[in-house]
Structure formats: structure tokens, C-alpha cells
Amino acid sequence: PDPVLRTRPGHWDSTRVSNPAALVFANGTTLLLYRGNGADPRHGNGIGVARAPHWSGPYETLLETPLFDGYAEDPTLFVGPTGVLHMLAHGELRASGATGVGIHSVSTDGVTWTPPVTAYTTDVVWAAGQENVSLGRRETPELLLGDDGQPAYLFNSAAPCDCYYGKHDPRCNWGDECRSFSMAAPFVRT
């Protein structure tokens, strides 16, 4: 089968299009946020926006540049109680120097998004009364929605060490010291 969205030679998403997050509206229109990569090192991983009249396509890419200035990937979407679209993603906030954090952005149309703010960090508390633990990585946010359609739990892939593909650190390649795991955290509304 053909992919629903292809890379675009000569654009910021010329080498990879992956990790999609789809939101299907009542009329069938589908908003698709995706991770894109290209040959231009200024962009690295970015989030793009596409739309289709039906989940099966055809999709039209809506932006010529990634959504944010900085690294971002692995978006997930939900609609808030007032109809505003919310995105959580793994990324960085260049202005504050925060890297490897969860970012949050909102939109009323799915194309124009607010500058991202920190949604979560790598600091976690496993249980009440325990000290904070700083994880090496906390990525790929996914949400479990409650009966009211709002987030109830946040799921992430995580690792105690800052390991990534190709890192030359024995802890990242052998043994259990830096084994990745899935984590679930109750969603705290503020």
C-alpha cells in the first residue's frame, strides 16, 4: 500500500515522514501532525501539519516549515472541553535551554499553534514521600482519555540514562542499568 503522506524532496521534511498523530473530526476531516526530517541540519526533527477530507486521504501538507523553532517530535493530540486543540510532544524549548522535555501547544484551527511551553520534564516522583528521580530520557507522549474525553493518564517511554542510537556508552548497549521502560502517570490538570 502507498503511504498516506510522502516525503517532499527539497523541503524540510525531505528524508523522513513518521510518527503521526491523527485527529478525525465529526465531518471526517482529518488533521495529521507528523515528525519530519530533512537534509538541512537547522531543522533536525520537526513537526509538520497535513489535512485530508477523510482519514484515508489524500493529505495536503499545510506548512512549508516545521511548527516550532527547535527540535520536536512524537506529537499527540486531544480536543479540550472548549474545542481548543492541544498537542503534547517531545522536544526542546530553545528560549529557556530546556531539552528533552514534553512540550505543550494549543491551536484553534490546527495550523497555527502557540509557542510551546513545558508540559513535563525528566524529573519524576514514583510515590508520595519519595525523592525526585531525574530520568535520562522521557519521550513519545501518549494519552489515555477519560470518560469525559479529557486526559486521564500520560504514557511515556523512558530510560534512567541518556542513551540514544549510536551513543558509545556501554551502559546503553548491554545489561539492565539503562533498560528503557514504559511509564504511566496520572494526568494532573492545573
Disulfide bonds with the S-S distance in Angstrom:
Cys163-Cys172 1.99
